[in-house]
Amino acid sequence: MEKIVKKTTNFKKSAELRRAAKGLALGALMTFGQGFGEMTHAAPIIEASVTGGKVQGVPSDTPGVTQFLGIPFAGNVSGENRWKPAPPVKAWEGVLMADKWGDQILQDVNKQSEIPISDNGLNLSIWTPAQHTTDRLPVYMLIHGGANRLGSAAMKDLYAAQLAAKGVVVVSVQYRLGALGWLSLPEMAKENPSGPKGNFGVLDLVDALKWIQANVGAFGGDPATVTIGGQSAGGENTVALLRTPLAKGLFKRAFIQSSFTGFLPGKVVDFSKKSQDNQKAIDNLFGRETTLADLRSIGSDAWLEKWEGGKETLFGVMAGAVATNQFFTIDDYVYTRDSVNLLQPGDFDGLDIIIGQTADEYTGLRPNDLKMTREEQEKAMLSAIRPHQVGNVDEKVFPLYATDDPSEAYRLSLRMLNDYMFEYVRVGAEYAKAHSKSNVYLYYWDHWPPGKDQGFRRAWHAGDNWYFNGSIRADKPGQLPWTDPDFAMRDIALSYLSNFVKTGDPNGNDVPHWGQVTPQSGGQFLRFHEGGAAMRTSTIYPTRDAYLRKKVLEGIGMTEADVRGEPNR
């Protein structure tokens, strides 16, 4: 049986230790100079008072930036607290030494991570370059990815000290995962008729936003200038926060990486259907009618035991049974039918948005050694579009991805799905810009990170994280074999994102101009490629773009005039 390692929090009350930490930070600055990017403070904030008590940070690996790791923003969500709004933080005595990653929230054990897993995983980590609480720097709330069933703030490609050094307070947050975050059951409507009936992971993110409003000022951040963002599930959850009334007014900008569906219809389902489907799934899993009380009685250790002698844990089989594809539930609390519809005029008024995809989302999410005959490739393309997306392709797609190489046939079958998703996101971005008073920028990440199977993986899913978060390092283990174009791309990506978090506009003197998606722009976007960036109105395959865009519009029941906000003639 796999055990959950319980984290022992290290509290320090010693004034001498706090002075030593401040000296460490100052010493690092004296050794390395004035720091990376735009911040040149001599002595960053080391200690802060937050909800629950005092916390003490330590120097990050970037001069001028202090990190506070594992600060709890909500309480334990085990036992009777499962499938309810998280309880408040339990106050601590003395000073919490925030020098280690907080526990990962309950999930399957990651063999590459030694960080403890527990139900005390609702914590966040902060990187701040601020010297004074009056600095009021813009804030970026970073939401990790992982299919809403794994992940944490400690993921290597989310280490955001260099992004913070550009003048941004970065707050990286965790939230409930798998069935523990996304289960819906009919019994929830009886237990709490006017409350949440699912979407508990989203409630955690709303709690994190409220924590930021109340506490980020202690780290030199400005609660009135918050950007939310993330990649993959983090991107989907960013869109989810755009959809819920509970988050309204808690942020003003959104940075959305690889959300797959963007602002068009996606992973949303009515409570009545979701709860019935979930109830049937868990009843089948346990072989009997199963109640919330039954599920809450399952101990934390048992969630990570192998289920019925198989290869998967109970956590894994539950996540697969109830949370796949349909994460967000219209429960008339977190979401309403009106709130999930982002295709209404004015939905994005007053917001600044960046949204985009990588060019090869699926090559890193699928096996990389398959081969396909032409018939197998064609069959795969016809069945590629997911049930939660609108539209589909037909036989006219075949010549657009034709090849006589069996390995390339497989890769192109994945590329077709990715190209479709880019047009999906692109149409939604254009629509949002045309129908709201907002700033909307679109990107297409076509820069290939280095490493194994680069020729197959190319611009793979999550590869852009390393660059936007400034997580690339030349001299640390666990990194890829970065080269000059990668460092150049990191610097460009960091500038764009930090500019955007500060002003709502990614542009600045040190980067190529990034134009908005406007009705007059032809759906323009910024292409990141080989260490540079340039505006384009199509990928290098405009015929593919045009065909797939047509299929997306047919699926959503729109015309080009609808997207542009023009009257149909």
Secondary structure per residue as TSV (DSSP state, phi and psi in degrees):
chain	resnum	aa	ss	phi	psi
A	1	M	-	360.0	133.3
A	2	E	-	-81.6	134.5
A	3	K	-	-101.9	147.7
A	4	I	-	-86.7	124.1
A	5	V	-	-81.4	122.3
A	6	K	-	-83.2	131.2
A	7	K	-	-80.7	134.4
A	8	T	-	-99.9	115.4
A	9	T	-	-73.4	135.4
A	10	N	-	-99.0	104.0
A	11	F	E	-97.7	133.9
A	12	K	E	-125.6	129.6
A	13	K	-	-107.0	-5.7
A	14	S	-	-72.8	123.7
A	15	A	H	-64.2	-32.6
A	16	E	H	-62.6	-40.1
A	17	L	H	-66.1	-39.2
A	18	R	H	-65.6	-39.9
A	19	R	H	-65.4	-35.7
A	20	A	H	-65.3	-39.5
A	21	A	H	-64.3	-40.3
A	22	K	H	-64.4	-39.2
A	23	G	H	-64.5	-37.0
A	24	L	H	-59.9	-46.3
A	25	A	H	-62.8	-44.1
A	26	L	H	-66.9	-38.7
A	27	G	H	-62.9	-38.6
A	28	A	H	-62.4	-39.7
A	29	L	H	-67.3	-39.4
A	30	M	H	-66.6	-31.5
A	31	T	H	-76.1	-42.8
A	32	F	H	-100.4	-1.5
A	33	G	-	95.6	-158.4
A	34	Q	S	-83.8	-2.9
A	35	G	-	109.8	174.1
A	36	F	S	-88.2	135.7
A	37	G	T	78.7	-133.2
A	38	E	T	-99.3	-12.8
A	39	M	-	-91.6	132.9
A	40	T	-	-129.3	27.8
A	41	H	-	-66.7	148.5
A	42	A	S	-85.5	-28.6
A	43	A	S	-147.2	94.7
A	44	P	-	-62.8	163.1
A	45	I	-	-61.5	131.3
A	46	I	-	-111.2	-33.2
A	47	E	E	-128.5	144.9
A	48	A	E	-146.3	151.4
A	49	S	E	-102.9	126.1
A	50	V	E	-132.3	175.6
A	51	T	T	-56.1	117.7
A	52	G	T	111.2	-27.3
A	53	G	E	152.4	-162.4
A	54	K	E	-95.9	147.8
A	55	V	E	-130.4	148.5
A	56	Q	E	-124.2	128.4
A	57	G	-	-94.2	179.7
A	58	V	E	-137.5	161.5
A	59	P	E	-62.0	141.1
A	60	S	-	-82.8	-172.3
A	61	D	S	-82.6	1.3
A	62	T	S	-114.5	119.4
A	63	P	T	-53.2	136.4
A	64	G	T	88.3	-2.2
A	65	V	-	-119.9	125.6
A	66	T	E	-98.6	142.0
A	67	Q	E	-116.3	139.8
A	68	F	E	-120.8	109.7
A	69	L	E	-103.6	138.7
A	70	G	E	71.0	36.9
A	71	I	E	-80.0	122.5
A	72	P	E	-69.8	134.0
A	73	F	S	-113.4	-5.8
A	74	A	S	-153.6	171.4
A	75	G	-	-91.3	-167.8
A	76	N	-	-69.9	135.0
A	77	V	-	-115.5	35.2
A	78	S	S	-93.7	173.6
A	79	G	G	52.4	-124.9
A	80	E	G	-67.8	-12.8
A	81	N	G	-87.7	-3.2
A	82	R	T	-70.5	143.1
A	83	W	T	56.7	41.3
A	84	K	S	-141.0	161.0
A	85	P	-	-54.5	140.5
A	86	A	-	-62.8	143.9
A	87	P	-	-71.8	165.2
A	88	P	-	-65.8	164.1
A	89	V	-	-61.1	139.2
A	90	K	-	-85.9	122.0
A	91	A	-	-63.5	150.3
A	92	W	-	-120.7	161.6
A	93	E	S	-96.9	154.4
A	94	G	S	71.1	-147.4
A	95	V	E	-118.1	125.9
A	96	L	E	-80.3	118.3
A	97	M	E	-78.8	103.4
A	98	A	-	-91.1	59.3
A	99	D	-	-108.8	2.9
A	100	K	S	-133.6	150.0
A	101	W	-	-58.6	141.2
A	102	G	-	-70.9	165.2
A	103	D	-	-54.2	143.7
A	104	Q	E	-71.6	144.2
A	105	I	E	-66.9	154.2
A	106	L	S	-48.9	125.3
A	107	Q	-	-167.6	170.8
A	108	D	-	-61.3	144.3
A	109	V	-	-64.2	131.3
A	110	N	-	-97.0	117.1
A	111	K	T	-63.8	-20.1
A	112	Q	T	-89.4	-1.2
A	113	S	-	-124.5	133.7
A	114	E	-	-101.6	7.8
A	115	I	S	-73.5	132.7
A	116	P	-	-57.8	152.4
A	117	I	E	-116.8	132.6
A	118	S	E	-164.1	177.1
A	119	D	S	-83.5	4.2
A	120	N	-	-97.7	32.3
A	121	G	-	-92.9	6.8
A	122	L	-	-84.1	78.8
A	123	N	E	-134.3	168.8
A	124	L	E	-138.4	161.1
A	125	S	E	-126.7	144.9
A	126	I	E	-127.8	137.5
A	127	W	E	-117.1	124.4
A	128	T	E	-133.2	136.2
A	129	P	-	-97.9	4.7
A	130	A	-	-70.5	147.6
A	131	Q	S	-100.1	-32.2
A	132	H	S	-130.1	153.2
A	133	T	G	-67.0	-16.6
A	134	T	G	-86.2	1.6
A	135	D	G	-64.9	-34.0
A	136	R	-	50.9	58.8
A	137	L	E	-80.7	150.8
A	138	P	E	-63.7	154.1
A	139	V	E	-118.7	138.0
A	140	Y	E	-119.8	114.0
A	141	M	E	-90.2	111.9
A	142	L	E	-97.0	123.7
A	143	I	E	-109.2	120.4
A	144	H	-	-70.2	158.0
A	145	G	-	-95.5	-169.1
A	146	G	S	128.9	29.8
A	147	A	T	61.7	19.1
A	148	N	T	58.9	25.6
A	149	R	T	-137.6	-2.1
A	150	L	S	-157.2	171.3
A	151	G	-	113.3	166.4
A	152	S	-	-162.6	172.7
A	153	A	T	-68.9	-13.8
A	154	A	T	-89.4	4.8
A	155	M	-	-61.1	137.3
A	156	K	G	-60.3	-33.7
A	157	D	G	-82.4	5.4
A	158	L	G	-110.4	6.8
A	159	Y	-	-72.9	106.2
A	160	A	-	-108.3	27.5
A	161	A	H	-63.0	-38.7
A	162	Q	H	-71.9	-31.4
A	163	L	H	-64.6	-42.3
A	164	A	H	-61.6	-35.8
A	165	A	T	-64.0	-15.1
A	166	K	T	-81.9	5.1
A	167	G	T	101.7	31.9
A	168	V	-	-130.5	138.0
A	169	V	E	-89.1	115.7
A	170	V	E	-100.1	128.7
A	171	V	E	-121.0	108.9
A	172	S	E	-98.7	123.4
A	173	V	E	-117.1	157.2
A	174	Q	-	-118.2	163.4
A	175	Y	-	-158.8	163.2
A	176	R	-	-66.2	144.7
A	177	L	-	-124.5	165.4
A	178	G	H	58.6	-149.3
A	179	A	H	-62.8	-25.7
A	180	L	H	-68.6	-21.8
A	181	G	H	-105.5	-18.5
A	182	W	H	-132.7	3.1
A	183	L	-	-66.0	141.2
A	184	S	-	-129.5	132.4
A	185	L	-	-132.4	148.0
A	186	P	H	-54.3	-33.5
A	187	E	H	-60.9	-26.2
A	188	M	H	-63.3	-32.1
A	189	A	H	-68.5	-31.4
A	190	K	H	-78.7	-38.3
A	191	E	H	-69.4	-37.7
A	192	N	-	-146.1	75.2
A	193	P	T	-55.5	-37.3
A	194	S	T	-102.5	10.6
A	195	G	S	-112.8	-166.0
A	196	P	-	-70.5	145.8
A	197	K	S	-130.6	37.7
A	198	G	S	146.4	-170.2
A	199	N	-	60.3	32.4
A	200	F	H	-69.6	-27.1
A	201	G	H	-65.0	-37.1
A	202	V	H	-67.1	-40.6
A	203	L	H	-58.3	-37.4
A	204	D	H	-62.8	-40.6
A	205	L	H	-67.3	-36.3
A	206	V	H	-64.9	-40.7
A	207	D	H	-61.3	-39.1
A	208	A	H	-63.7	-40.7
A	209	L	H	-63.2	-40.6
A	210	K	H	-66.5	-37.2
A	211	W	H	-61.2	-43.2
A	212	I	H	-60.1	-44.8
A	213	Q	H	-57.7	-38.6
A	214	A	H	-85.2	-24.4
A	215	N	H	-126.1	-19.0
A	216	V	G	-67.4	-21.9
A	217	G	G	-58.9	-28.3
A	218	A	G	-68.9	-15.5
A	219	F	G	-107.6	14.1
A	220	G	T	83.2	12.6
A	221	G	E	-93.1	160.0
A	222	D	E	-107.0	108.4
A	223	P	E	-66.7	-12.8
A	224	A	E	-87.0	-5.5
A	225	T	E	-129.7	74.2
A	226	V	E	-110.6	130.6
A	227	T	E	-109.2	134.5
A	228	I	E	-103.9	150.0
A	229	G	E	-174.9	167.3
A	230	G	E	169.7	176.8
A	231	Q	E	-121.3	143.5
A	232	S	T	62.6	-119.7
A	233	A	H	-59.2	-30.9
A	234	G	H	-64.4	-36.1
A	235	G	H	-70.6	-42.3
A	236	E	H	-62.2	-39.6
A	237	N	H	-72.8	-26.7
A	238	T	H	-65.2	-45.5
A	239	V	H	-62.6	-37.3
A	240	A	H	-60.3	-36.4
A	241	L	H	-71.6	-29.0
A	242	L	H	-66.4	-26.4
A	243	R	H	-88.7	-19.1
A	244	T	-	-98.4	134.2
A	245	P	G	-63.8	-21.4
A	246	L	G	-65.5	-23.3
A	247	A	G	-99.5	-1.3
A	248	K	T	-61.5	132.7
A	249	G	T	84.1	-4.1
A	250	L	S	-93.7	-6.3
A	251	F	-	-154.9	165.6
A	252	K	S	-130.6	-5.6
A	253	R	E	-142.0	157.2
A	254	A	E	-142.5	134.0
A	255	F	E	-118.0	112.2
A	256	I	E	-118.4	110.7
A	257	Q	E	-106.6	124.2
A	258	S	-	52.4	52.9
A	259	S	-	-82.5	-6.0
A	260	F	S	73.5	-52.6
A	261	T	S	-111.1	-14.6
A	262	G	T	60.4	-128.9
A	263	F	T	-97.8	-4.7
A	264	L	S	-81.1	170.0
A	265	P	S	-51.6	137.7
A	266	G	-	-147.5	-132.0
A	267	K	S	-83.8	67.7
A	268	V	E	-130.2	137.6
A	269	V	E	-147.0	150.2
A	270	D	E	-67.2	147.1
A	271	F	H	-57.5	-41.6
A	272	S	H	-58.1	-44.8
A	273	K	H	-74.4	-46.7
A	274	K	H	-60.4	-45.5
A	275	S	H	-66.8	-38.8
A	276	Q	H	-66.9	-44.0
A	277	D	H	-63.0	-42.3
A	278	N	H	-66.5	-40.6
A	279	Q	H	-62.2	-44.0
A	280	K	H	-62.3	-40.7
A	281	A	H	-64.5	-44.5
A	282	I	H	-76.3	-30.4
A	283	D	H	-63.3	-42.2
A	284	N	H	-65.0	-38.4
A	285	L	H	-65.2	-44.3
A	286	F	H	-91.3	-7.7
A	287	G	T	75.5	18.6
A	288	R	S	-165.4	169.3
A	289	E	-	-66.2	126.7
A	290	T	-	-119.2	131.1
A	291	T	-	-105.7	169.6
A	292	L	H	-61.0	-37.9
A	293	A	H	-61.3	-40.9
A	294	D	H	-60.4	-45.9
A	295	L	H	-68.5	-37.8
A	296	R	H	-70.2	-20.4
A	297	S	T	-80.5	-9.4
A	298	I	S	-74.0	122.1
A	299	G	-	-69.5	159.7
A	300	S	H	-59.3	-41.7
A	301	D	H	-60.6	-39.9
A	302	A	H	-64.3	-27.4
A	303	W	H	-63.9	-24.2
A	304	L	T	-105.6	10.4
A	305	E	S	-79.3	151.5
A	306	K	B	-64.8	132.1
A	307	W	G	-82.9	118.1
A	308	E	G	50.1	41.1
A	309	G	G	74.2	8.1
A	310	G	S	-85.6	-166.8
A	311	K	S	-87.2	-24.6
A	312	E	S	-95.1	151.8
A	313	T	B	-79.6	168.1
A	314	L	H	-59.6	-40.7
A	315	F	H	-56.3	-45.0
A	316	G	H	-66.1	-46.0
A	317	V	H	-69.7	-33.7
A	318	M	H	-67.1	-42.4
A	319	A	H	-61.7	-43.1
A	320	G	H	-67.4	-32.4
A	321	A	H	-76.4	-35.0
A	322	V	H	-121.0	-14.3
A	323	A	-	-114.8	-4.9
A	324	T	S	-67.8	128.1
A	325	N	S	72.1	-38.3
A	326	Q	-	-111.1	82.6
A	327	F	-	-85.6	-35.2
A	328	F	E	-104.9	129.5
A	329	T	E	-114.2	127.8
A	330	I	E	-76.3	101.0
A	331	D	-	-117.7	7.5
A	332	D	S	61.6	24.1
A	333	Y	S	-134.7	-65.6
A	334	V	S	-75.0	-41.6
A	335	Y	-	-132.9	145.7
A	336	T	-	-119.8	167.9
A	337	R	H	-59.4	-35.2
A	338	D	H	-72.7	-42.3
A	339	S	H	-69.3	-30.4
A	340	V	H	-77.5	-15.5
A	341	N	-	-85.6	104.8
A	342	L	-	-95.0	15.9
A	343	L	-	-107.0	33.0
A	344	Q	S	-108.0	142.6
A	345	P	T	-55.9	133.5
A	346	G	T	85.9	1.6
A	347	D	T	-60.6	-28.8
A	348	F	T	-108.9	12.5
A	349	D	T	-53.6	130.9
A	350	G	T	80.4	-0.3
A	351	L	-	-103.2	151.1
A	352	D	E	-110.8	133.6
A	353	I	E	-131.8	135.2
A	354	I	E	-119.9	132.4
A	355	I	E	-142.3	145.6
A	356	G	E	-173.4	178.0
A	357	Q	E	-134.6	163.6
A	358	T	E	-88.6	162.1
A	359	A	T	-75.5	-19.8
A	360	D	B	-137.8	61.4
A	361	E	G	-55.8	-40.3
A	362	Y	G	-91.3	-10.0
A	363	T	G	-67.1	-25.9
A	364	G	G	-92.0	-2.6
A	365	L	T	-110.3	0.6
A	366	R	S	-130.7	163.1
A	367	P	-	-56.8	150.3
A	368	N	S	-111.0	12.7
A	369	D	S	-126.1	24.1
A	370	L	-	-90.8	157.5
A	371	K	-	-129.2	151.9
A	372	M	-	-135.3	140.0
A	373	T	-	-73.5	168.3
A	374	R	H	-60.6	-40.0
A	375	E	H	-64.3	-41.4
A	376	E	H	-65.6	-39.4
A	377	Q	H	-63.7	-44.7
A	378	E	H	-64.1	-41.2
A	379	K	H	-63.2	-41.8
A	380	A	H	-63.5	-40.2
A	381	M	H	-68.0	-38.6
A	382	L	H	-66.9	-24.9
A	383	S	T	-107.8	13.3
A	384	A	-	-77.3	-35.3
A	385	I	S	-68.0	131.8
A	386	R	-	-74.8	153.7
A	387	P	T	-59.7	-27.8
A	388	H	T	-83.5	-1.7
A	389	Q	S	-104.2	157.0
A	390	V	-	-91.6	157.2
A	391	G	-	77.0	178.9
A	392	N	-	-166.9	169.8
A	393	V	-	-98.7	168.2
A	394	D	-	-132.2	-168.5
A	395	E	G	-61.6	-18.2
A	396	K	G	-67.2	-13.4
A	397	V	G	-76.3	-21.4
A	398	F	G	-57.2	-52.6
A	399	P	G	-66.5	-18.6
A	400	L	G	-74.1	-18.1
A	401	Y	G	-128.7	28.3
A	402	A	-	-73.6	144.4
A	403	T	-	-159.6	156.4
A	404	D	S	-105.8	12.1
A	405	D	-	-104.7	118.5
A	406	P	H	-60.1	-36.3
A	407	S	H	-71.1	-40.0
A	408	E	H	-68.9	-31.2
A	409	A	H	-60.8	-41.4
A	410	Y	H	-65.1	-47.6
A	411	R	H	-61.5	-39.7
A	412	L	H	-69.6	-28.2
A	413	S	H	-65.7	-35.5
A	414	L	H	-72.9	-38.4
A	415	R	H	-64.6	-34.7
A	416	M	H	-60.6	-45.2
A	417	L	H	-62.6	-41.2
A	418	N	H	-65.3	-41.2
A	419	D	H	-62.0	-39.5
A	420	Y	H	-61.4	-43.7
A	421	M	H	-66.6	-34.2
A	422	F	H	-65.2	-41.8
A	423	E	H	-65.5	-33.5
A	424	Y	H	-59.8	-51.3
A	425	V	H	-66.1	-38.7
A	426	R	H	-63.0	-46.2
A	427	V	H	-60.2	-43.6
A	428	G	H	-63.1	-39.0
A	429	A	H	-66.5	-43.6
A	430	E	H	-62.9	-42.0
A	431	Y	H	-63.0	-44.7
A	432	A	H	-59.5	-43.4
A	433	K	H	-65.7	-41.8
A	434	A	H	-72.7	-23.6
A	435	H	H	-113.1	9.3
A	436	S	S	-143.5	158.1
A	437	K	S	-90.0	83.7
A	438	S	S	-148.7	163.9
A	439	N	E	-101.4	123.6
A	440	V	E	-130.7	123.1
A	441	Y	E	-120.7	138.1
A	442	L	E	-118.1	140.2
A	443	Y	E	-131.9	161.5
A	444	Y	E	-135.0	108.9
A	445	W	E	-87.5	107.1
A	446	D	-	-122.7	29.8
A	447	H	-	-97.8	128.6
A	448	W	-	-89.5	115.5
A	449	P	-	-65.6	154.8
A	450	P	-	-76.9	174.6
A	451	G	S	123.2	-173.6
A	452	K	T	-61.0	138.8
A	453	D	T	58.7	34.6
A	454	Q	H	-59.3	-36.7
A	455	G	H	-66.1	-27.0
A	456	F	H	-90.9	-46.0
A	457	R	H	-73.4	-40.5
A	458	R	S	54.3	-128.5
A	459	A	S	-86.9	74.9
A	460	W	B	-77.7	160.6
A	461	H	T	-55.2	124.6
A	462	A	T	84.2	-5.7
A	463	G	T	-61.9	-29.9
A	464	D	T	-73.0	-17.3
A	465	N	H	-56.6	-43.5
A	466	W	H	-56.1	-34.8
A	467	Y	H	-85.8	-50.8
A	468	F	H	-62.8	-35.4
A	469	N	T	-89.0	-2.7
A	470	G	T	64.3	34.4
A	471	S	-	-87.3	-4.5
A	472	I	-	-70.3	131.6
A	473	R	-	-133.9	145.6
A	474	A	S	-89.4	-16.4
A	475	D	S	-130.6	28.4
A	476	K	S	-125.3	147.2
A	477	P	T	-67.5	157.0
A	478	G	T	80.9	8.1
A	479	Q	-	-100.4	163.7
A	480	L	-	-84.6	163.7
A	481	P	-	-77.6	75.0
A	482	W	-	-65.2	147.8
A	483	T	-	-127.0	-179.1
A	484	D	H	-53.5	-45.7
A	485	P	H	-60.1	-30.7
A	486	D	H	-68.9	-42.2
A	487	F	H	-67.4	-37.6
A	488	A	H	-64.1	-40.3
A	489	M	H	-68.8	-37.7
A	490	R	H	-58.8	-46.3
A	491	D	H	-63.9	-39.1
A	492	I	H	-66.4	-47.3
A	493	A	H	-62.9	-42.4
A	494	L	H	-61.3	-41.1
A	495	S	H	-64.7	-46.5
A	496	Y	H	-58.6	-48.8
A	497	L	H	-68.4	-43.5
A	498	S	H	-66.2	-38.7
A	499	N	H	-59.6	-43.5
A	500	F	H	-64.6	-44.7
A	501	V	H	-62.0	-34.6
A	502	K	H	-76.0	-42.0
A	503	T	H	-126.2	-11.5
A	504	G	S	84.7	2.6
A	505	D	-	-131.1	120.6
A	506	P	-	-74.1	-8.7
A	507	N	-	-78.3	155.3
A	508	G	-	-169.7	175.5
A	509	N	T	-68.3	-19.8
A	510	D	T	-99.3	8.1
A	511	V	S	-137.1	153.8
A	512	P	-	-60.6	150.7
A	513	H	-	-64.4	137.0
A	514	W	-	-117.2	108.1
A	515	G	-	-85.2	153.8
A	516	Q	-	-76.1	161.0
A	517	V	-	-79.2	103.7
A	518	T	-	-119.2	160.7
A	519	P	T	-57.5	-24.9
A	520	Q	T	-91.9	-5.7
A	521	S	T	-90.3	-5.3
A	522	G	T	71.2	28.2
A	523	G	S	69.3	38.5
A	524	Q	-	-67.1	153.6
A	525	F	E	-150.2	164.5
A	526	L	E	-95.1	124.5
A	527	R	E	-98.7	121.2
A	528	F	E	-90.3	125.0
A	529	H	E	-159.5	128.2
A	530	E	T	49.4	48.6
A	531	G	T	80.7	7.6
A	532	G	E	-138.2	178.5
A	533	A	E	-145.1	140.8
A	534	A	E	-153.7	149.2
A	535	M	E	-75.6	143.6
A	536	R	E	-143.9	160.4
A	537	T	S	-112.0	0.3
A	538	S	S	-156.7	163.0
A	539	T	-	-74.0	-173.1
A	540	I	S	-76.6	2.1
A	541	Y	-	-124.2	72.0
A	542	P	H	-62.9	-28.5
A	543	T	H	-66.7	-41.3
A	544	R	H	-61.7	-46.1
A	545	D	H	-55.1	-48.5
A	546	A	H	-64.3	-42.6
A	547	Y	H	-64.2	-48.6
A	548	L	H	-68.8	-35.9
A	549	R	H	-61.1	-42.5
A	550	K	H	-59.4	-41.7
A	551	K	H	-68.9	-36.9
A	552	V	H	-64.6	-45.6
A	553	L	H	-63.0	-39.6
A	554	E	H	-62.3	-41.6
A	555	G	H	-66.0	-37.0
A	556	I	H	-87.4	-9.7
A	557	G	T	75.1	39.1
A	558	M	-	-122.1	160.3
A	559	T	-	-110.7	170.2
A	560	E	H	-60.7	-36.4
A	561	A	H	-64.5	-37.1
A	562	D	H	-60.7	-45.1
A	563	V	H	-62.2	-41.4
A	564	R	H	-81.4	-6.2
A	565	G	T	74.2	29.9
A	566	E	-	-107.5	151.9
A	567	P	-	-67.2	138.3
A	568	N	-	-72.7	138.1
A	569	R	-	-114.3	360.0
